[in-house]
Amino acid sequence: MDLELRHLKIVRAVADAGSLTRAATALGLAQPALSTQLKRIERALGGALFVRGREGVRATGLGELVLERARVLLPAVCELQEEALRFARQGPQGYRLGGTHGPLLGGLVDRLAHEEPGVPVTTYTSWSEREIAASVADGRLDFALVGVCGESAPPEPGRLAWMEVARDPVHVMLAEDHPLALAPRGEIELAELAAEAWTDVPGDGCFGDCFAAACVRAGFTPACVYETDTASCVHLVQVGRAAGLCRATFPVTPGVVTRPLAGNPLVWRHLLGWHPAGAAAGRAVEVLGHAGAAHAEALVRAAGAGAVPVAWPAV
């Protein structure tokens, strides 16, 4: 016999009542039926759970172990059932968002909080697009806001539905006193940066490979690439130790100048992903609209202030 929750309820009822007679009354069973059930439960668990005495029943060592677990499991299952019923009646509550490091996630949170005040929004960030996508596929998150290079396929293509939020050309960021930053020009050829060291953050997408391929097409191989956190990437650019990459949607940061790369050799696509059979799938179009609006707002801010560095391949 497999142990079931109703069996744990019987064991707890006997322990709480202190006798089979009182437990049978509380459970609405005849005492012989309860005694039979208890014997089956004891056989399934490998030993006696109670010993009888003049004053009723007392739990054995095995019985105490089972009761300890039952006092944890039964309330947890009851809470799960109540939460599921609330969910079924009211629909999904709140938003669980995951994203790689970048400002679009913050913009989406801001818009959701503005449009639906009081509705909880939680976030989880990681440098790994695959980790974020897997969390959505497994039901731990509702939506993934990540980026991919060019026309590359997003992670978990067979399990998640993906829609493009927007796409940005990739720009170069330089120290404000860099000769190419001081020159009055609109675009910079990638080949003009052949002597530069570069800086980026780790990522499990193909952006690093795509950047290396773009450099080869421009006639050089990057001499050095520093992989580090975003703040350190910005610092390395500010002090002239390296050039970095950014998108045109971000405002300036002190000590850094951004310029478009001629011919747009690199493009970054912002994507929103969700599980098509998940509880949040019905809100995907709405969330996609908010993410697109957050991107448009970032473009407006950037138009007045330039572009800010963001260590690729962050969103």
C-alpha positions as CSV (number, residue, x, y, z in Angstrom):
1,M,0.0,0.0,0.0
2,D,1.3,3.5,-0.9
3,L,1.2,6.1,1.8
4,E,-1.4,8.9,1.1
5,L,-2.2,12.2,2.7
6,R,-5.4,10.7,4.2
7,H,-3.3,8.2,6.0
8,L,-1.2,11.0,7.6
9,K,-4.5,12.7,8.6
10,I,-5.6,9.5,10.4
11,V,-2.2,9.2,12.2
12,R,-2.5,12.9,13.3
13,A,-6.1,12.5,14.4
14,V,-5.3,9.5,16.6
15,A,-2.4,11.3,18.2
16,D,-4.4,14.5,18.8
17,A,-7.4,12.6,20.2
18,G,-5.3,10.3,22.4
19,S,-7.5,7.3,21.8
20,L,-8.9,5.3,18.9
21,T,-12.5,5.9,20.1
22,R,-12.2,9.6,20.1
23,A,-10.3,9.7,16.9
24,A,-12.9,7.6,15.2
25,T,-15.6,10.0,16.3
26,A,-13.6,13.0,15.1
27,L,-13.1,11.3,11.7
28,G,-16.7,10.1,11.4
29,L,-15.6,6.4,11.2
30,A,-16.5,3.3,13.2
31,Q,-13.7,2.3,15.6
32,P,-13.2,-1.1,13.9
33,A,-12.8,0.6,10.5
34,L,-10.3,3.0,12.0
35,S,-8.3,0.2,13.7
36,T,-8.2,-1.7,10.4
37,Q,-6.9,1.4,8.6
38,L,-4.3,2.1,11.2
39,K,-3.0,-1.5,10.9
40,R,-2.6,-1.1,7.2
41,I,-0.8,2.2,7.6
42,E,1.6,0.6,10.2
43,R,2.3,-2.2,7.8
44,A,3.1,0.2,5.0
45,L,5.5,2.2,7.3
46,G,7.2,-0.9,8.8
47,G,6.2,-0.8,12.4
48,A,3.7,0.2,15.2
49,L,2.9,3.9,15.4
50,F,1.1,3.7,18.7
51,V,1.0,1.6,21.9
52,R,-2.2,1.3,23.8
53,G,-2.5,1.8,27.5
54,R,-5.1,2.4,30.2
55,E,-5.3,6.1,29.4
56,G,-5.4,5.7,25.6
57,V,-2.7,5.6,23.0
58,R,0.9,6.9,22.9
59,A,3.1,7.4,19.9
60,T,6.1,5.1,19.5
61,G,9.5,6.4,18.3
62,L,8.4,5.6,14.7
63,G,5.1,7.3,15.4
64,E,6.8,10.4,16.5
65,L,8.9,10.5,13.4
66,V,5.8,10.2,11.2
67,L,3.9,12.8,13.2
68,E,6.8,15.2,12.9
69,R,6.7,14.9,9.1
70,A,2.9,15.0,9.0
71,R,2.8,18.3,10.9
72,V,4.9,19.8,8.2
73,L,3.3,18.2,5.1
74,L,-0.4,18.5,5.9
75,P,-0.4,22.3,6.4
76,A,1.8,22.8,3.4
77,V,-0.6,20.7,1.2
78,C,-3.6,22.6,2.6
79,E,-1.9,25.9,1.8
80,L,-1.1,24.7,-1.7
81,Q,-4.7,23.8,-2.3
82,E,-6.0,27.1,-1.0
83,E,-3.5,29.0,-3.2
84,A,-4.4,26.9,-6.3
85,L,-8.1,27.6,-5.7
86,R,-7.4,31.4,-5.4
87,F,-5.4,31.2,-8.6
88,A,-8.1,29.4,-10.4
89,R,-10.7,31.9,-9.3
90,Q,-8.8,35.1,-9.7
91,G,-6.2,34.2,-12.4
92,P,-2.4,34.6,-12.1
93,Q,-1.2,37.1,-9.5
94,G,1.8,39.2,-10.0
95,Y,4.6,39.0,-12.5
96,R,7.8,36.9,-12.2
97,L,10.3,38.4,-14.6
98,G,13.8,37.2,-15.5
99,G,16.4,39.0,-17.5
100,T,20.0,39.4,-18.3
101,H,21.6,42.5,-16.8
102,G,20.3,45.7,-18.5
103,P,17.9,48.6,-18.3
104,L,15.0,47.2,-20.3
105,L,14.1,44.9,-17.4
106,G,13.9,48.0,-15.1
107,G,11.8,49.8,-17.7
108,L,9.4,46.9,-17.9
109,V,9.1,46.7,-14.1
110,D,8.4,50.5,-13.9
111,R,5.7,50.2,-16.5
112,L,4.0,47.2,-14.9
113,A,4.1,48.9,-11.5
114,H,2.6,52.1,-13.0
115,E,-0.1,50.3,-14.9
116,E,-1.0,47.8,-12.2
117,P,-0.2,49.4,-8.8
118,G,-0.4,46.9,-6.0
119,V,0.3,43.9,-8.2
120,P,3.6,42.3,-7.1
121,V,6.4,42.2,-9.6
122,T,9.5,40.1,-8.8
123,T,12.7,39.9,-10.8
124,Y,15.6,37.6,-11.2
125,T,18.8,38.5,-13.2
126,S,21.6,36.4,-14.5
127,W,24.4,36.8,-17.2
128,S,23.1,33.5,-18.6
129,E,20.3,33.7,-21.2
130,R,20.0,29.9,-21.0
131,E,19.5,29.9,-17.2
132,I,16.7,32.6,-17.5
133,A,15.0,30.7,-20.3
134,A,15.2,27.3,-18.5
135,S,13.6,29.0,-15.4
136,V,10.7,30.1,-17.5
137,A,10.4,26.7,-19.2
138,D,10.3,25.0,-15.8
139,G,7.7,27.4,-14.4
140,R,9.9,29.2,-11.9
141,L,9.5,32.5,-13.9
142,D,6.7,33.8,-16.1
143,F,8.7,35.8,-18.6
144,A,12.2,36.1,-19.9
145,L,13.6,39.4,-21.2
146,V,16.9,38.5,-22.9
147,G,18.9,39.5,-25.9
148,V,20.5,37.6,-28.8
149,C,23.0,38.6,-31.4
150,G,21.7,39.3,-34.9
151,E,19.4,36.6,-36.2
152,S,20.6,33.9,-33.7
153,A,17.9,31.6,-32.2
154,P,17.0,32.3,-28.6
155,P,17.4,29.5,-26.0
156,E,14.8,26.8,-25.4
157,P,13.3,27.3,-28.8
158,G,11.2,24.1,-28.6
159,R,9.7,24.9,-25.2
160,L,9.2,28.7,-25.2
161,A,7.4,31.1,-27.4
162,W,9.5,34.2,-28.3
163,M,8.7,37.6,-29.7
164,E,11.0,40.4,-30.7
165,V,10.7,43.5,-28.6
166,A,13.1,45.6,-30.6
167,R,16.6,45.6,-32.1
168,D,19.5,47.9,-31.6
169,P,22.7,48.6,-33.6
170,V,25.8,48.0,-31.5
171,H,27.9,51.1,-30.9
172,V,31.5,51.5,-29.6
173,M,32.2,53.3,-26.4
174,L,35.5,55.1,-25.9
175,A,37.1,57.3,-23.3
176,E,36.1,60.9,-23.8
177,D,39.7,61.9,-24.6
178,H,40.3,59.1,-27.2
179,P,41.4,60.6,-30.5
180,L,38.4,59.0,-32.3
181,A,36.0,60.3,-29.7
182,L,37.4,63.8,-30.2
183,A,37.1,63.8,-33.9
184,P,34.0,65.5,-35.3
185,R,32.5,62.5,-37.1
186,G,29.3,60.5,-36.9
187,E,30.6,56.9,-37.4
188,I,33.7,54.9,-36.8
189,E,35.0,52.1,-38.9
190,L,35.6,48.9,-36.9
191,A,39.0,48.6,-38.6
192,E,40.1,51.9,-37.0
193,L,39.9,50.2,-33.6
194,A,42.3,47.3,-34.6
195,A,44.9,48.3,-32.0
196,E,42.4,48.5,-29.1
197,A,41.9,46.1,-26.2
198,W,38.3,45.3,-25.5
199,T,36.1,44.6,-22.5
200,D,33.0,42.6,-22.0
201,V,30.9,40.6,-19.5
202,P,30.5,36.8,-19.7
203,G,27.6,35.5,-21.7
204,D,26.5,32.1,-23.0
205,G,25.1,33.5,-26.3
206,C,27.1,33.9,-29.5
207,F,27.8,37.7,-29.3
208,G,31.5,37.1,-28.5
209,D,31.9,34.9,-31.5
210,C,30.0,37.3,-33.7
211,F,32.2,40.2,-32.5
212,A,35.4,38.2,-33.3
213,A,34.0,37.4,-36.7
214,A,33.2,41.1,-37.4
215,C,36.7,42.0,-36.4
216,V,38.2,39.4,-38.8
217,R,36.0,40.8,-41.6
218,A,37.4,44.2,-40.7
219,G,41.0,42.8,-41.1
220,F,42.2,42.2,-37.6
221,T,41.9,40.0,-34.5
222,P,41.2,41.6,-31.1
223,A,44.5,41.8,-29.2
224,C,42.9,41.4,-25.8
225,V,39.4,41.0,-24.4
226,Y,38.8,41.6,-20.7
227,E,35.8,39.7,-19.3
228,T,34.5,41.3,-16.1
229,D,31.5,42.8,-14.5
230,T,29.7,45.8,-16.0
231,A,31.0,48.4,-13.6
232,S,34.6,47.3,-14.3
233,C,33.9,47.4,-18.1
234,V,32.8,51.0,-17.8
235,H,35.9,51.8,-15.7
236,L,38.3,50.2,-18.2
237,V,36.7,52.4,-20.9
238,Q,36.8,55.6,-18.8
239,V,40.5,55.2,-18.0
240,G,41.4,54.4,-21.7
241,R,42.4,50.8,-21.0
242,A,39.9,49.3,-23.4
243,A,37.1,50.0,-25.9
244,G,33.7,48.6,-25.2
245,L,30.4,48.0,-26.9
246,C,26.9,49.4,-26.2
247,R,23.6,50.0,-27.8
248,A,22.0,53.3,-28.9
249,T,19.2,53.1,-26.3
250,F,21.1,54.2,-23.3
251,P,22.0,57.7,-21.9
252,V,25.6,58.8,-21.5
253,T,27.9,58.1,-18.6
254,P,30.7,60.5,-17.4
255,G,34.0,60.1,-19.1
256,V,32.6,58.0,-22.0
257,V,31.7,58.8,-25.6
258,T,29.8,56.5,-27.8
259,R,29.8,56.3,-31.6
260,P,28.0,54.2,-34.2
261,L,29.9,51.6,-36.0
262,A,29.9,52.1,-39.8
263,G,27.7,49.6,-41.6
264,N,26.2,48.3,-38.3
265,P,28.3,45.1,-38.3
266,L,26.6,44.0,-35.1
267,V,23.0,44.0,-34.1
268,W,21.3,43.1,-30.8
269,R,17.7,41.8,-30.6
270,H,15.7,42.2,-27.4
271,L,13.3,39.2,-27.0
272,L,10.5,38.3,-24.6
273,G,9.9,34.6,-24.0
274,W,7.2,32.7,-22.2
275,H,5.8,29.2,-21.9
276,P,2.9,28.8,-24.3
277,A,1.1,26.5,-21.9
278,G,2.0,28.5,-18.8
279,A,-0.5,30.3,-16.6
280,A,1.0,33.7,-17.7
281,A,0.7,33.0,-21.5
282,G,-2.5,35.0,-21.7
283,R,-0.7,38.2,-20.6
284,A,2.2,37.8,-23.1
285,V,0.8,40.3,-25.6
286,E,0.3,42.9,-22.9
287,V,3.7,42.4,-21.4
288,L,5.3,42.5,-24.9
289,G,3.6,45.9,-25.4
290,H,5.0,47.2,-22.1
291,A,8.5,45.9,-23.0
292,G,8.3,47.6,-26.4
293,A,7.1,50.9,-24.8
294,A,10.0,50.7,-22.3
295,H,12.4,50.4,-25.2
296,A,10.8,53.3,-27.0
297,E,11.1,55.4,-23.8
298,A,14.8,54.5,-23.6
299,L,15.3,55.7,-27.2
300,V,13.7,59.0,-26.4
301,R,16.0,59.5,-23.4
302,A,19.0,58.5,-25.5
303,A,18.1,60.9,-28.2
304,G,18.6,63.8,-25.8
305,A,21.6,62.4,-24.0
306,G,23.5,60.1,-26.3
307,A,24.2,56.5,-25.5
308,V,25.4,54.9,-22.3
309,P,27.8,52.0,-22.2
310,V,26.4,48.7,-21.3
311,A,28.7,45.7,-21.2
312,W,27.8,43.3,-23.9
313,P,26.0,40.9,-24.1
314,A,23.7,42.3,-21.4
315,V,20.1,43.2,-22.3
